[in-house]
Amino acid sequence: MLRLRQNLVPYGFLLPYLLIFLLFWAYPLVQSLIDSFDDSRILGFAFSTTNWTRLFADPFFMTALKNTLIILAIQVPFMLALAISLAIAMNSQMLKAKGFYRFAFFAPLVVGTTAYSAIFRLIFNTQYGAVNHGLNALGLPSVDWLNQGTPALIVIMLAITWRWTGYNAIILLAGLQSISKDVYEAAAIDGASKWTTFWRITLPLMRPSILFCMVLSVFGTLQLFTESALITAGGPGNATMTLGTYLYQQGFRSFNFGYASSIAYAVAILGAFVSWIQLRLLGRDNT
């Protein structure tokens, strides 16, 4: 009996977490899957695949998907390349005040999303924004950043890059510092140049950290909502509407929770598929 009680002690400590997990994670996950097969416009549960078939015929969903994939294809590689550069710079022995720079680049993540979205709206304002003032000072014409499709999408990508580059750089810096110095010493003895060392040693050994950042960035981009909603409100003309903003419109403005649930699961499936491709390409051991 005493042994049984001792064996149950760990489960007693786990019980509060398991209850919260079941209530706030497992239950909503299962319920949203059920809702995705329910025509919520009909009173009571009515099993239907209408929500899923609608996805492929909905032009607004396709527009949101296209915008999200454009951001994914352009912003994520650019941000990760910038983060790798920052990580290498912050790891340099020649850099002074490393703690200050690490905090400075990580600080944007601490800023509230509402506050920094309002700032981006101000600095990219057509009439009195700082960006257009800078362009005019250089003799270049003003750009209607928030009222034209492509410029508005660029603003969204710049905002995401500003917010998340430092976060990824800190993760990559940790991976960079885990590389043994003996490897670099051996490369120096063999006469490898710094450029060769970077491509043949540093980058391959940073692969786990890069893969981790890529997976996080992919799922973060597929769930992108705040910047699109607060900076451009999905406009102009749905040019910056993402899967996250369209899901919100369907769920909390149109109250079509069944269709919103199908969009959410489509995002999850797409994210899992893209992450699987990344794991296949970068996760295998080539060393």
C-alpha positions in Angstrom: 0.0 0.0 0.0 2.8 2.4 0.9 4.6 1.6 -2.4 1.3 2.4 -4.3 1.0 5.7 -2.6 4.6 6.6 -3.4 4.0 5.7 -7.1 0.9 8.0 -7.1 2.8 11.0 -5.8 4.2 12.2 -9.1 0.8 11.9 -10.7 -0.6 14.0 -7.9 1.8 16.8 -8.8 1.0 16.4 -12.5 -2.8 16.5 -11.9 -3.3 20.3 -11.9 -1.4 20.6 -15.2 -3.3 17.7 -16.8 -6.6 19.2 -15.8 -5.6 22.6 -17.3 -4.3 20.8 -20.4 -7.5 18.9 -20.9 -9.7 21.9 -20.3 -7.9 24.6 -22.2 -6.0 22.7 -24.9 -7.3 19.2 -25.6 -11.0 20.0 -25.3 -10.9 23.2 -27.6 -8.8 21.2 -30.1 -11.3 18.3 -30.3 -14.3 20.7 -30.2 -13.0 22.8 -33.1 -12.4 19.7 -35.2 -16.1 18.7 -34.6 -17.2 22.3 -35.4 -15.3 22.1 -38.7 -17.8 19.4 -39.8 -20.8 21.3 -38.5 -22.8 23.8 -40.5 -23.1 26.3 -37.7 -25.7 28.3 -39.6 -28.2 25.5 -38.8 -29.5 25.1 -35.3 -28.1 22.0 -33.7 -25.3 19.8 -34.9 -25.6 18.8 -38.6 -22.7 16.8 -40.0 -21.5 18.3 -43.2 -18.3 18.6 -45.3 -19.5 22.0 -46.6 -16.9 24.0 -44.6 -14.0 22.0 -46.0 -15.2 22.0 -49.6 -15.9 25.8 -49.3 -12.2 26.4 -48.6 -11.2 25.5 -52.2 -13.9 27.7 -53.8 -13.7 30.7 -51.5 -11.9 33.6 -53.3 -11.3 35.4 -50.0 -9.6 32.3 -48.4 -7.4 32.0 -51.5 -6.5 35.7 -51.3 -5.6 35.3 -47.6 -3.6 32.1 -48.4 -1.7 33.9 -51.2 -0.8 36.9 -49.0 0.3 34.6 -46.2 2.5 32.5 -48.6 4.0 35.6 -50.1 5.0 36.8 -46.6 6.3 33.3 -45.8 8.4 33.1 -48.9 9.9 36.6 -48.7 10.0 37.7 -45.1 11.0 34.5 -43.3 14.2 33.8 -45.4 15.2 37.5 -45.2 14.6 37.6 -41.5 16.6 34.4 -40.8 19.5 35.7 -43.0 19.5 38.9 -41.0 19.3 37.0 -37.7 22.3 34.8 -38.7 24.3 37.9 -39.5 23.4 39.5 -36.2 24.2 36.3 -34.3 27.7 36.1 -35.9 28.3 39.8 -35.2 27.2 39.5 -31.5 29.5 36.5 -31.2 32.6 38.3 -32.5 35.4 38.8 -30.1 35.9 42.3 -31.5 32.5 43.5 -30.4 32.3 45.5 -27.2 29.3 45.9 -24.9 27.8 42.6 -26.1 25.2 42.6 -23.4 23.8 45.9 -24.5 23.5 44.8 -28.1 21.8 41.6 -27.2 19.2 43.4 -25.1 18.7 46.1 -27.8 18.0 43.5 -30.5 15.8 41.5 -28.2 13.9 44.5 -26.9 11.3 44.8 -29.8 9.8 41.5 -28.5 9.0 43.2 -25.2 7.1 46.1 -26.8 3.4 45.6 -26.9 1.9 44.7 -30.3 -0.7 47.4 -30.1 2.0 50.1 -29.4 4.4 49.1 -32.0 1.7 48.6 -34.6 0.5 52.2 -33.9 4.1 53.4 -34.3 4.4 51.7 -37.7 1.1 53.3 -38.8 2.6 56.7 -37.9 6.0 56.4 -39.5 4.6 55.0 -42.7 1.7 57.6 -42.9 1.6 59.1 -46.4 1.2 62.8 -45.3 3.4 63.1 -42.2 5.2 59.8 -41.8 8.9 59.8 -41.1 9.6 57.4 -44.0 8.2 59.6 -46.6 10.0 62.6 -45.1 13.2 60.7 -45.5 12.4 59.8 -49.1 11.6 63.4 -49.9 14.9 64.6 -48.3 16.7 62.2 -50.7 14.7 63.7 -53.7 12.5 60.6 -54.0 8.7 60.8 -54.3 6.4 59.9 -51.4 4.8 56.4 -51.3 1.2 55.8 -50.3 2.3 52.9 -48.0 -0.9 52.0 -46.3 -3.3 52.5 -49.2 -1.7 50.5 -52.0 -1.5 46.7 -52.1 2.3 46.0 -52.5 3.6 48.8 -50.3 1.1 47.8 -47.5 2.4 44.2 -47.7 5.9 45.5 -47.5 5.1 47.4 -44.3 3.7 44.3 -42.7 6.8 42.3 -43.6 9.1 45.1 -42.2 7.1 45.2 -39.0 7.4 41.5 -38.5 11.1 41.6 -39.3 11.7 44.4 -36.8 9.9 42.5 -34.1 11.2 39.0 -34.5 14.8 39.3 -35.9 16.4 39.9 -32.5 14.5 37.0 -31.0 15.8 34.6 -33.6 19.3 36.1 -33.4 19.5 35.2 -29.7 18.4 31.6 -30.4 21.0 31.4 -33.2 23.6 32.9 -31.0 23.1 30.2 -28.4 23.6 27.6 -31.2 26.7 29.4 -32.4 28.2 29.5 -29.0 27.7 25.7 -28.6 30.2 25.0 -31.4 33.5 23.9 -30.1 36.5 26.2 -30.7 38.6 23.1 -31.5 36.7 22.8 -34.8 37.8 26.3 -35.8 41.3 25.7 -34.6 41.5 22.6 -36.8 40.2 24.5 -39.8 42.7 27.3 -39.3 45.5 24.7 -39.1 44.3 23.2 -42.4 44.4 26.7 -44.0 40.7 27.3 -44.4 39.7 30.9 -45.1 37.1 32.6 -42.9 34.6 32.4 -45.8 35.2 28.7 -46.2 35.0 28.2 -42.5 31.6 29.9 -42.4 30.1 27.8 -45.2 31.7 24.5 -44.4 31.7 24.6 -40.6 29.7 27.4 -38.9 26.5 27.1 -41.1 26.3 23.3 -41.0 26.8 23.1 -37.3 24.2 25.8 -36.8 21.6 23.8 -38.7 19.6 22.6 -35.6 19.2 26.1 -34.4 18.3 27.4 -37.9 15.8 24.6 -38.3 14.2 25.4 -35.0 13.9 29.1 -35.9 12.5 28.2 -39.3 9.8 26.0 -37.9 8.8 28.7 -35.3 8.8 31.3 -38.0 6.6 29.3 -40.4 4.0 28.6 -37.8 4.1 32.2 -36.6 3.6 33.5 -40.2 0.8 31.2 -40.9 -0.9 32.5 -37.7 -0.1 36.1 -38.5 -2.9 38.4 -37.2 -1.9 41.3 -35.1 0.2 43.3 -37.6 -2.3 42.8 -40.4 -5.3 43.7 -38.2 -3.8 46.7 -36.5 -1.5 48.3 -39.1 -3.5 47.9 -42.3 -6.8 46.3 -41.2 -6.3 43.7 -43.9 -6.5 46.3 -46.6 -6.4 48.0 -48.9 -8.9 45.7 -50.7 -7.8 42.6 -48.8 -4.2 43.1 -50.0 -2.8 42.3 -46.6 -5.5 40.0 -45.4 -3.9 36.9 -43.9 -5.3 33.5 -42.9 -5.4 34.7 -39.3 -7.4 37.9 -40.0 -9.8 36.0 -42.3 -10.3 33.3 -39.6 -11.1 36.1 -37.1 -13.6 37.7 -39.5 -15.4 34.4 -40.0 -15.4 33.4 -36.4 -16.0 36.7 -34.5 -17.6 39.0 -37.0 -19.7 36.6 -39.1 -20.0 34.1 -36.1 -19.5 31.2 -38.6 -17.5 29.1 -36.1 -17.8 26.0 -38.2 -16.0 27.6 -41.2 -13.5 29.4 -38.9 -12.6 26.0 -37.4 -12.0 24.5 -40.8 -9.7 27.5 -41.6 -7.8 26.9 -38.4 -7.3 23.2 -39.1 -6.2 24.1 -42.7 -3.6 26.4 -41.2 -2.4 23.7 -38.9 -2.2 21.1 -41.7 -0.4 23.6 -44.0 2.1 24.4 -41.2 2.7 20.7 -40.5 3.3 20.0 -44.2 5.8 22.9 -44.6 7.6 21.9 -41.3 7.8 18.3 -42.6 9.5 19.5 -45.7 11.9 21.6 -43.7 12.7 18.6 -41.5 13.3 16.4 -44.5 15.6 18.9 -46.1 17.5 20.2 -43.1 16.8 17.8 -40.3 18.6 14.8 -41.7 22.2 14.2 -40.5 24.6 14.9 -43.4 27.7 15.3 -41.2 
